């Protein structure tokens, strides 16, 4: 699906979303995310698993320590979990959680709400 909006409208949408999160109008129990943390989280929830630290780093074009730090933060609030890959113990598999799935769903609802406001 394609939506035609101007760069100014896109920035207004991004600003509205950021303000909702800052003002606690976004998904419940949300932390203040960095763009990197949000990119890692959305990669895990929007792209087909399995997800590994190595794979996420390659996908985002960042180093493994960057992904590890983001996963530390996301794991501390139970949005993702990690475990060793039993088939290849060098790999760490990143898994979704119920809390993380609910968070991403609420974030999606917020984006839709704000985009509809923008369109009207």
N, C-alpha and C positions, 0 to 999 in steps of 0.2 A: 504494500500500500504506500502510495506516495502522497505527501502533504506539501503543498506549496506555501511556504512562508518566507518572509524577508529575513535577512540577517538580524535586523532590529527586533523583529518578532521572536526570533529564536533566542536572542539574548534576553528579551523580556521573560520568556518562558523559563529559561535557566535561572534567572534572577528570582522569579516567583517561587520556583521549586526550592532554591537555596533558602529563601526567606521562610518558607513553610517549615523546613527542617530546623532552622535556627530558632523559630518561634514555637517549636513543639507541635506543629500542626501536621507533621508528616507521619510516617510509620511510627508506631509505638515503640518505646524502648530503643530509640535510635541514638547512636553516638554521633559525634561530629566526624564525618568521613573526610579523608583526603581524596582527591580525584584518583590517585593510585589505588587506594583501598576500594573505592567504589568500582573502579575498572576490574580489579581482581574479582570482587564479589559478583558483578554482573557477568563476567566471563564464565564463572563457575555455574551460575544459574541459567544463563541463556544459551550456552553452547553445550553440545552433547558430551556427556562424560565418557570415559574416565578423564579426570584432570590430575595432572602431576605438577609439582613445583616447576620442574624443568619445562613442561609443556606450556604452562601459563606464562612463564618468563619469555619463552620463545614467541608466543602469540602476541604478547604486549610489547616485545622489543626492549625488555629490561633485564636486569641481572636476577639470578636466583635469590640473592640476599634481599633484594627489594620485595620480591614476592613473599619470602619468608617473613619479613617484618609485617607486611600487610596481613598475612595469614595469622600471625601472632595476635594482632589486634582483633581481627574478625573471629578468631577462635576464642578469645577471652570473653566475648559476648555471645558465644554459642551460635554464630551465624554459619560457621563451617567447622568441620573436624578434619583431622589428619591421621593417617595410619601408614605404616610401612607396607609396601607392595610385597606380598608373600612370594610372588613369582620372581621378583627382582628387588632384593632388599636395598639396593641403592636408590630406588625411587620412593617418593612419598606421594601417596594418593590423597587427594583432597576430596572430601565428601560434603554433600549438602546436609543441612539439618532442617527439621520442621520449622524452627524459629526463623532460620534464614529464608526458607521458602515463603513464609508468611510475610516477612519484612519486604522481600522483593515484590511480592504480589501487591502489598499496600503501596509501595513506591510506584509501581505501575499504575495503580488506581489514581494516585495523586497526579502523575504526569497526564493521564487522560483528562482528569478534572480541570487542571490548569490549561491544557491545550484547548479544551472546549470553551473555557472562559475567553481565551485569546481569540478564538474564532468568532465569538459572538459580539 
